[in-house]
Amino acid sequence: MTDQPHPDGPHPDRPAPDEPQPASGEPRPASGEPQPAPGQSRPASDEPQPAPGQSRPASGEPQPAPGQPVPALFTWEFAADPYPAYAWLREHAPVHWTRLPSGVEAWLVTRYADARQALADQRLSKNPAHHDEPAHAKGKTGIPGERKAELMTHLLNIDPPDHTRLRRLVSKAFTPRRVAEFAPRVQELTDHLIDRFAKTGSADLIHEFAFPLPIYAICDLLGVPREDQDDFRDWAGMMIRHGGGPRGGVARSVKKMRGYLAELIHRKREALPAAPAPGEDLISGLIRASDHGEHLTENEAAAMAFILLFAGFETTVNLIGNGTYALLTHPEQRRRLEESLARGETDLLATGVEELLRYDGPVELATWRFATEPLTIGGQDIAPGDPVLVVLAAADRDPARFAEPDVLDLGRRDNQHLGYGHGIHYCLGAPLARLEGQTALATLLTRLPDLRLAADPAELRWRGGLIMRGLRTLPVEFTPTV
């Protein structure tokens, strides 16, 4: 639920096997999220991997000296641990021109100060129309199928004044109070999903917990009827398998979701009461929202509902997955949090989630920006039309901003991380993501106190996408509960 779209790089994931249907009224297991292909060690993509070094000369920044090759980027080894490569870029090529796995060339911004500047610089447009793209890059910087589905008018693709107007309207529907009132439902969903595997003694926390929780939560918040939510789970599963499912599957899922949302918005508009009822759903709030008599059009409302669901669920999947993995591999920090929770405290949980967002957050790179005029970032000249990608994961490990940045410290106070962006495109849904992350982690640690990894960390596979960072699976074991 942030100004972050789906990864544009290859996703080598495979669909999960068919599963038994749940009893009526239960959330169905998330069969749509990714599973690894057996024995697969390379990205499942026919697209070229980036060549080392810069393909465009940099002006104003020292170039890597002979014998200092640029680390390999966007390989499986890089996906498992990108932080050493990002540290090298911060030191030697902080604004680095590279070819991405999709074939698109872009600048990577890796230092915190430069990243913060770029995220707030309105000369960097979110509108893909400003991309000076060669033929081979055309249409590779957005969500597959969104243009044909008439879903371009959302916060990820527009600039002021349209962005200002739409965000102001949407903010009236998506308030902190609405999120706070939703907390009991998030807790109910969390407990229900844990109930489904607590008696077994083992689980894949991505497949059985981190994936379905935000899907069902955002569907409830939007006002998608329970009987239709499994369709959303399947569409979201296809999107998260970007590149690994059937050819064109993402675009087809986008089209199906667009058609459903248009119909749902039309039905809700026709039946909308004169005054809002307590707990009114978010789509009804979007329809009702107005500014000086101006309402969202049905196309705008559909695009906003789509991006709230699309951008919101995967960031939370990765927040829960990456956060749980970090706690399981840092036993002292985990014990510190468990002791705090046992005392009924919430402060360390709140600062802990912020630290997990900084340390290994769900969004590795901010979404595409395009220079509208000549500008300079970190001493590097950027030409009009050039794509710019801010590497949030690199900026949030910058030693010039964070003390001991490679150390996980759940009590870290000076923690103005960029995990949810900065400036006018700061994540609209950050309060909901924080609520879901805090609820999921606290409930897991409390209900399954001996939770432990069921695989060697070196055997775990990370998705091979570009924007998001997350595990494909997270196998765990624990003492079964009665």
C-alpha positions in Angstrom: 0.0 0.0 0.0 2.8 2.2 -0.8 3.9 3.9 -3.9 5.7 0.7 -4.8 4.6 -1.6 -7.7 5.3 -5.1 -8.6 8.9 -6.2 -9.4 9.8 -5.7 -13.0 12.6 -8.3 -13.1 12.1 -12.0 -13.6 10.4 -14.1 -11.0 11.3 -17.8 -11.2 8.6 -18.9 -8.9 6.2 -21.8 -9.6 2.6 -22.2 -8.4 2.0 -24.2 -5.3 0.3 -27.6 -5.6 -3.4 -28.0 -5.4 -4.7 -28.1 -1.9 -8.0 -29.3 -0.3 -10.8 -26.8 -0.1 -11.5 -25.3 3.3 -14.8 -25.5 5.1 -17.3 -22.9 4.2 -16.4 -19.4 5.6 -12.7 -20.2 6.1 -9.9 -18.5 4.2 -8.6 -20.9 1.7 -4.8 -21.7 1.8 -2.9 -19.3 -0.4 -2.2 -21.7 -3.2 -1.3 -18.9 -5.5 2.0 -17.8 -4.0 5.4 -18.9 -5.3 7.1 -22.2 -4.7 10.6 -22.9 -5.9 11.3 -25.0 -8.9 13.3 -28.1 -7.8 17.0 -27.8 -8.5 16.6 -24.4 -10.0 19.7 -22.2 -9.4 19.5 -19.6 -12.1 16.8 -17.0 -12.8 14.0 -18.5 -15.0 14.2 -15.9 -17.6 15.4 -15.6 -21.2 16.3 -12.0 -20.6 20.0 -11.0 -20.5 21.7 -10.6 -17.1 23.4 -7.3 -16.6 26.9 -7.0 -17.8 29.5 -5.8 -15.2 30.6 -2.2 -15.3 28.8 1.0 -16.6 27.6 1.3 -20.1 27.5 5.0 -19.9 30.4 7.2 -18.7 29.8 8.8 -15.3 30.7 12.5 -14.9 31.6 13.9 -11.5 32.1 10.6 -9.6 35.3 8.5 -9.5 35.2 5.4 -11.6 36.1 2.0 -10.3 39.9 1.5 -10.6 41.3 -1.2 -12.8 41.1 -4.5 -11.0 38.0 -3.4 -9.2 35.2 -5.0 -11.2 31.6 -4.0 -10.4 30.0 -6.8 -8.4 27.6 -9.0 -10.3 24.1 -7.7 -9.8 20.7 -9.4 -10.1 22.0 -13.0 -10.0 20.7 -15.6 -7.6 23.8 -15.1 -5.4 23.1 -11.4 -5.3 19.4 -12.0 -4.5 20.4 -14.1 -1.4 22.5 -11.3 0.0 22.7 -8.0 -2.0 24.2 -6.0 0.9 27.9 -6.5 0.1 27.4 -5.4 -3.5 25.4 -2.4 -2.4 28.2 -1.5 0.1 30.6 -1.6 -2.8 28.4 0.6 -4.9 28.0 3.1 -2.1 31.7 3.5 -1.9 32.8 3.3 -5.5 29.8 4.1 -7.7 27.0 5.6 -5.6 25.0 6.6 -8.7 25.6 3.7 -11.1 24.3 3.2 -14.6 23.5 -0.4 -15.3 21.5 -2.7 -17.5 18.7 -4.5 -15.6 17.6 -8.1 -16.2 14.6 -6.8 -18.3 17.1 -5.1 -20.6 16.1 -1.6 -19.4 19.0 0.7 -18.4 18.8 2.9 -15.4 20.7 4.8 -12.7 20.9 3.1 -9.3 21.1 5.5 -6.3 22.6 3.9 -3.2 23.7 6.5 -0.6 21.2 7.6 2.0 21.5 11.4 1.4 21.3 11.0 -2.4 18.3 8.6 -2.0 16.4 11.0 0.2 17.1 13.8 -2.2 15.9 11.8 -5.2 12.7 10.5 -3.5 11.7 14.1 -2.9 12.9 15.7 -6.2 9.8 16.6 -8.3 12.1 16.8 -11.4 12.0 13.0 -11.2 8.6 12.1 -12.5 6.6 9.0 -11.8 4.8 9.2 -15.2 6.3 6.6 -17.6 5.5 9.0 -20.4 8.8 10.8 -19.5 10.9 7.7 -20.1 13.2 8.2 -23.0 13.0 4.5 -23.8 14.6 2.5 -26.7 12.4 0.0 -28.5 13.6 -3.0 -26.4 12.6 -1.3 -23.2 9.2 -0.1 -24.2 6.5 -1.0 -21.6 8.9 -2.8 -19.2 8.8 -0.3 -16.4 5.3 -0.8 -15.1 2.8 -3.4 -14.0 2.1 -5.8 -16.9 -1.3 -5.2 -18.4 -2.2 -2.0 -16.4 -2.3 0.2 -19.5 -4.6 -2.1 -21.5 -6.8 -2.5 -18.3 -7.1 1.3 -18.0 -5.4 1.2 -14.6 -2.7 3.9 -15.2 -4.4 6.6 -13.1 -3.1 5.6 -9.7 -0.6 7.1 -7.4 2.4 5.2 -8.8 2.2 6.7 -12.2 1.2 10.3 -11.8 2.7 13.6 -10.6 1.3 16.8 -9.1 -1.2 18.3 -9.5 -3.1 15.1 -10.3 -1.2 13.2 -7.7 -2.0 15.8 -5.1 -5.7 15.7 -5.9 -6.0 11.9 -5.9 -3.9 11.4 -2.8 -6.0 14.0 -0.9 -9.2 12.2 -1.9 -7.9 8.7 -1.1 -6.5 9.9 2.2 -10.0 10.9 3.3 -11.0 7.2 2.9 -7.8 5.6 4.1 -7.4 7.3 7.5 -5.3 6.1 10.6 -8.6 5.9 12.5 -10.0 3.4 9.9 -6.8 1.3 10.2 -6.9 1.4 14.0 -10.5 0.2 14.0 -9.4 -2.7 11.8 -7.0 -4.1 14.4 -9.3 -6.7 15.9 -10.0 -8.2 12.4 -6.2 -8.4 11.7 -5.8 -10.2 15.0 -8.7 -12.6 14.2 -7.2 -13.4 10.8 -3.7 -13.9 12.3 -5.0 -16.3 14.9 -7.2 -18.2 12.4 -4.2 -18.8 10.1 -2.0 -20.0 12.9 -4.8 -22.3 14.1 -4.7 -24.0 10.7 -1.1 -25.2 11.1 -0.4 -25.0 14.9 -1.3 -28.7 15.5 1.0 -30.0 12.8 4.4 -29.0 14.2 5.7 -27.6 10.9 4.7 -25.0 8.3 5.9 -22.9 5.4 5.3 -19.5 6.9 5.2 -17.8 3.5 2.7 -20.1 1.9 0.5 -20.7 5.0 0.8 -17.4 6.8 2.6 -14.4 5.4 0.9 -14.6 2.0 -2.8 -15.1 2.9 -2.9 -12.7 5.9 -2.5 -9.4 4.0 -4.6 -10.7 1.1 -7.7 -11.4 3.2 -7.0 -8.3 5.4 -7.0 -5.9 2.4 -10.0 -7.6 0.9 -11.9 -7.1 4.1 -10.8 -3.5 4.4 -11.7 -2.7 0.7 -15.1 -4.4 1.1 -14.6 -7.4 -1.2 -17.3 -10.0 -0.2 -15.9 -13.0 1.5 -17.2 -15.3 -1.2 -15.1 -13.5 -3.8 -11.8 -13.2 -1.8 -10.4 -16.5 -3.1 -10.4 -15.0 -6.6 -8.3 -12.2 -5.3 -6.0 -14.6 -3.7 -5.5 -16.4 -7.0 -5.0 -13.2 -9.0 -2.5 -12.0 -6.4 -0.7 -15.3 -6.5 -0.3 -15.0 -10.3 1.1 -11.5 -9.9 3.7 -12.5 -7.3 4.8 -15.3 -9.6 5.6 -12.7 -12.3 7.7 -14.4 -15.0 7.2 -17.9 -13.5 3.6 -18.6 -14.4 1.9 -18.9 -17.8 2.9 -16.5 -20.4 0.8 -13.3 -20.1 -0.6 -14.6 -16.8 0.1 -11.4 -14.9 -1.6 -9.2 -17.5 -4.7 -11.5 -17.5 -4.9 -11.4 -13.8 -4.7 -7.6 -13.9 -7.5 -7.5 -16.4 -9.7 -9.9 -14.4 -9.1 -7.8 -11.2 -9.9 -4.6 -13.1 -13.1 -6.0 -14.4 -14.2 -7.2 -11.0 -13.4 -4.0 -9.3 -15.3 -1.9 -11.9 -18.4 -4.0 -11.3 -18.0 -4.0 -7.5 -17.6 -0.2 -7.5 -20.6 0.3 -9.7 -22.7 -1.9 -7.4 -21.5 -0.1 -4.3 -22.1 3.3 -5.8 -25.7 2.3 -6.7 -26.4 1.1 -3.2 -24.4 3.7 -1.3 -26.5 5.2 1.6 -26.7 8.9 2.2 -24.6 8.8 5.3 -21.7 6.5 6.0 -22.3 3.6 8.4 -19.9 2.7 11.2 -17.1 0.6 9.8 -17.8 1.5 6.2 -15.5 -0.3 3.8 -12.7 1.4 1.9 -14.2 1.2 -1.6 -17.4 2.9 -0.3 -15.1 5.5 1.3 -13.3 6.1 -2.0 -16.7 6.5 -3.8 -17.9 8.9 -1.1 -14.6 11.0 -0.9 -14.9 14.4 -2.4 -12.9 17.6 -2.6 -14.7 20.9 -3.3 -17.5 18.8 -4.9 -15.1 16.7 -7.0 -15.3 12.9 -6.7 -13.1 10.1 -8.0 -14.4 8.8 -11.3 -15.1 5.1 -11.5 -11.9 4.6 -13.5 -9.9 6.4 -10.8 -11.6 4.5 -8.0 -10.9 1.2 -9.7 -7.3 2.1 -10.3 -6.9 3.2 -6.6 -8.5 0.1 -5.2 -6.3 -2.0 -7.5 -3.1 -0.4 -6.4 -4.0 -0.4 -2.8 -4.5 -4.2 -3.0 -1.7 -4.8 -5.5 1.0 -2.7 -3.8 -0.1 -3.5 -0.3 -0.2 -7.2 -0.1 3.3 -8.1 -1.3 5.1 -5.5 0.9 3.4 -7.0 3.9 4.1 -10.6 2.8 7.8 -9.7 2.7 7.7 -7.7 5.9 6.4 -10.7 7.8 8.6 -13.2 6.0 11.8 -11.2 6.1 11.1 -10.1 9.7 10.5 -13.6 11.0 13.6 -14.9 9.2 15.7 -12.1 10.7 14.4 -12.9 14.2 15.0 -16.6 13.8 18.6 -16.0 12.7 19.3 -13.4 15.5 18.4 -15.3 18.7 19.5 -12.6 21.1 17.3 -10.0 19.5 14.4 -12.5 19.3 14.8 -13.3 23.0 14.8 -9.6 23.8 11.5 -9.2 22.0 9.9 -12.2 23.5 10.8 -11.1 27.1 9.4 -7.7 26.3 6.1 -9.2 25.0 5.9 -11.4 28.0 5.9 -8.3 30.2 3.0 -6.9 28.2 5.1 -4.1 26.7 4.7 -2.9 23.1 7.5 -0.3 22.7 10.1 -2.8 21.6 7.7 -4.4 19.2 7.1 -1.0 17.6 10.8 0.0 17.3 11.6 -3.6 16.3 9.3 -3.6 13.3 10.9 -0.3 12.2 14.4 -1.9 12.6 13.3 -4.9 10.6 12.1 -2.5 7.8 15.5 -0.9 7.8 17.6 -4.0 8.2 16.1 -6.2 5.5 12.9 -4.5 4.3 10.3 -5.7 1.9 11.0 -3.1 -0.8 14.5 -3.3 -2.1 14.3 -0.5 -4.8 11.8 2.3 -4.9 9.7 2.4 -8.0 10.6 4.0 -11.3 11.3 7.7 -11.7 12.2 9.5 -14.9 14.2 12.7 -15.2 12.1 15.5 -16.8 15.1 17.9 -17.1 18.9 17.8 -16.5 19.7 17.3 -12.9 22.6 16.1 -10.7 22.4 13.4 -8.0 25.5 12.7 -5.9 27.7 14.5 -8.3 26.4 12.5 -11.3 24.7 14.3 -14.2 21.3 12.7 -15.1 19.9 13.4 -18.6 16.2 14.1 -19.3 14.3 10.8 -19.9 16.8 8.7 -17.9 15.2 6.2 -15.5 16.3 6.5 -11.8 15.9 3.7 -9.3 16.5 4.6 -5.6 18.0 1.5 -3.8 16.2 1.7 -0.5 18.0 -1.4 0.8 21.4 0.2 0.2 20.4 3.6 1.6 19.1 2.0 4.8 22.5 0.3 5.4 24.5 3.5 4.8 27.1 3.9 7.6 27.1 7.7 6.9 23.5 7.7 8.3 23.1 4.7 10.6 25.5 3.6 13.3 26.6 -0.1 12.8 24.1 -0.4 9.9 24.7 -4.2 9.4 23.7 -4.9 13.0 20.1 -5.7 13.9 19.1 -3.7 16.9 15.4 -3.9 17.7 15.7 -1.0 20.1 17.3 1.4 17.6 15.8 4.9 18.1 17.5 7.1 15.5 15.9 5.2 12.7 14.6 7.4 9.9 14.7 4.6 7.4 13.4 4.9 3.9 11.6 1.6 3.8 8.3 3.3 3.1 9.7 6.0 0.9 10.0 9.7 1.5 8.3 12.9 0.2 5.0 13.1 -1.5 5.1 9.4 -2.5 5.5 8.2 1.0 3.6 5.0 1.5 -0.1 5.7 2.0 -0.7 2.3 3.6 2.3 2.3 6.1 -0.1 2.3 9.1 -1.8 -0.8 7.9 1.5 -2.6 7.0 2.9 -1.7 10.5 -0.3 -3.0 12.2 -0.2 -6.3 10.2 3.6 -6.7 10.8 3.4 -6.1 14.5 0.4 -8.3 15.0 1.8 -11.2 12.9 5.2 -11.2 14.6 4.0 -10.8 18.2 1.4 -13.6 17.7 3.8 -16.0 16.1 6.4 -15.5 18.9 3.8 -15.8 21.7 1.8 -18.8 20.4 4.8 -20.7 19.0 7.6 -20.0 21.5 10.0 -22.6 20.2 9.6 -21.6 16.5 12.8 -22.5 14.6 14.0 -22.8 11.0 13.5 -26.2 9.4 16.2 -25.6 6.7 19.7 -24.3 6.4 19.6 -20.6 5.7 21.9 -21.2 2.7 19.2 -23.4 1.1 16.5 -20.7 1.2 15.7 -19.0 -2.1 14.8 -15.4 -2.6 12.6 -14.2 -5.4 14.5 -12.9 -8.3 12.5 -9.8 -8.9 13.7 -6.2 -9.0 11.6 -4.0 -6.7 10.5 -6.3 -3.9 12.7 -8.4 -1.7 11.3 -11.6 -0.1 11.7 -15.3 0.5 9.9 -17.8 -1.7 9.5 -20.2 1.2 10.2 -20.1 5.0 10.0 -23.7 6.4 9.7 -23.8 10.2 9.2 -26.3 13.0 7.8 -26.0 16.5 6.1 -28.0 19.2 2.5 -28.8 18.1 -0.1 -27.1 20.2 -3.4 -28.7 21.2 
